[in-house]
Amino acid sequence: MSRQPSPIAHTAREHDKGFGCVGARVLRLLCASLLCASVVLPPVLSAQQSDIRVTKVRDHFFMLTGAGGNVAALVFPQGITLVDSGRLEMSDKLLATLRTLSPLPIRYIINTSADPDHTGGNEKLGATGGQITGGNVAGQVADAGEGAEIIAHESVLDRMTAPSVKPPLPIRMTPGTTYHVEHLKLSTVYHGDGIELFSAPAAHTDGDTIVYFRKNDVLVAGDLFSTTSYPVIDVERGGGVNGEIDALNHILDIAFPDFRLEGGTLIVPGHGRLCDSADVAYYRDMVTIIRDRVQDQIKKGMTLDQVKASKPTKEYDGLYAGNGSAYTADMFVEAVYKSLSKNKAASPVRAPALAPKAAPAGKK
Amino acid sequence: MEPAGGGHRWRPHGSPTGSRPEQERMHKLIQCAVVGSALALVLGVRPAAAQVDFSGEWAPRFHEDQPERVPGPELGDYLGIPISEAARLRADNWEASIQTLPEWQCRPHSADYIWRGPSQLTIRKEEDPLTREIIAFHAEWLRSIDNTIYLDDRPHPSEDALHSWGGFATGKWEGDMLTVTVTHLKEGYVRRNGLPRSDRATVTEHWMRHGDFLTVVTIVNDPVYLTEPFIRSTDYELDLHQHVPPYPCEMVTEIERPRGTIPHHLPGTNTQVQEFSERYEIPFEATRGGAETSYPDYRKKLKQMPLPARTRPRIEAQ
């Protein structure tokens, strides 16, 4: 039985598709040899712009790594739809990398959360593009088509525009379009795909969005899922471990594996490599097991320090701690403990978004 | 530069004009030299020619570690495996019922473990239709995925690429032996009793054919769950009477549970890990595995350890 093509595994002959007729193929082979540059393009493109790496997810869908949080880019005939925009200080490099993929304008930026490593490039990247609007309106309403449309859960807007954010963030950095319901559909024609936004309440924060591209069958998880660290559960900003587990199970509900639990729906994590549903299932198992342990310890009356000292994450630390993330196992355990402790529930007063200038690229 | 269509033929710099046949002969010589150089370059970068044909139908032979393979390993048997403390903890807290979850019902064995599975194996070769070079082997077992081993010198993908059960495998000939390098593996296991193998692991395989027998040595390096390379050999015999059928695995509800339930043992509560020691009267400390238990000298240490009291009926290996 042949396996379906996937981004890394397919028949060797499929790999050679696109060389055209036999004659042309031989000619290309000879030319390549003469140039001593017998390059067989790997499915994953090599680094294009310094620190930013491009991974081809589908024919017109890319994952950009190294600008902070992972950025997803869908290139369609009318422009580019982005999910997240990386760190502020990486905007120029990110934009330059995007320009190697397409000269088309950035039409939409969907933010999976208010985190500065996912929203930092909103203003700079957005300013280079423009949303699809206007027609007869353009010229009458001066700024109707200026700048990409930034879309997020309304909690993201609340966080980013909270009075306590000093100095206030530029308005072009904040979402201009928000939703507050469980599920929102974006139209295929204008956004390049039928895009579904699923709210994940009280998970990483209180404003997380799962972004699913139906035709491309790609899901962008934001910081609900990472291959390099434990999930950052920001209790101060409305996050919680049970919401995190619900969100991971929701991702598994949406995703379809292709064959024997691999391939099919491809999943772009907030940080780390390209994944599929099996990778999410492993992560869901890990978070649930640690949640159960801490819950049991809380029932036994153990203090936070006692729980930390018991190292409830120990056998997973080699996978999710010490990979360059500033988020440690202890921080994760503390967040789980706090979110499970009724007397330490999240503050009803909303904490602001984190400042847009933070750790160096690649760090959280 | 000559104007287009100027009627001048190219000739080597400094050569006499010469006659037309001489020019044509020279032209052909140069053409041959260019093509020859190109072919030499092509041949120079092509992979070494295949030494042995591994394609065919292969039946597993279970004379090595049979109890572990069929019916399967005992819970708590970590003997002889260079596991890390983290791996031991994960296995201790592992509950076999996790395999009933819909997400895991159709999980195949990964490339490193599938050789030790109970299933028959078919190996197909994929040829370039023009050059007839073998550009890949495809190894597939019953209930496995198609494990592709590329032989055309393609590079391994970047660290950001998708991982799979089969990983990304490339092969190089070393005489008659095919050495395979596997990267980009999904998380798997080194033994079917909860001992994990991480997605950071890489695997080296050595394929050797002696007549109708195939021996494959797998060497697993895992920076997270192994402290030393884990080496196993497995044998197969050519079998002309078998076929690997498709396996359309369907996920079903095997056990009704509240949504989100993940079967596992809380730390320190799994008494099942004692069973192997008690049933076979092996010192419990030895059953905990680790690199030390994989070396012959460990037998001397075993003799100094107290034996556990047998509290469970012994089950003889088949």
Interface residues (C-beta under 8 A of the other chain):
Chain A: M1 S2 R3 S6 P7 I8 A9 H10 T11 A12 R13 H15 V22 R25 V26 L29 L30 S33 L34 C36 S38 V40 P42 P43 V44 S46 R53 T55 M63 T65 T227 I245 D246 N249 L252 P257 F259 R260 L261 E262 G263 L266 R273 L274 C275 D276 S277 A278 D279 A281 Y282 R284 D285 T288 I289 D292 R293 D296 S310 P312 K314 E315 Y316 D317 G318 L319
Chain B: V34 V35 S37 A38 L39 L41 V42 V45 S84 E85 A86 A87 L89 R90 N93 I98 L101 E103 W104 C106 R107 P108 E126 D128 P129 L130 I135 A136 H138 E140 S144 I145 D146 T148 Y150 L151 D152 D153 R154 P155 H156 P157 S158 E159 D160 A161 L162 H163 S164 W165 G166 F168 H184 K186 E187 S198 D199 R200 P223 V224 Y225 P246 Y247 C249 R259 G260 I262 H264 L266 P267
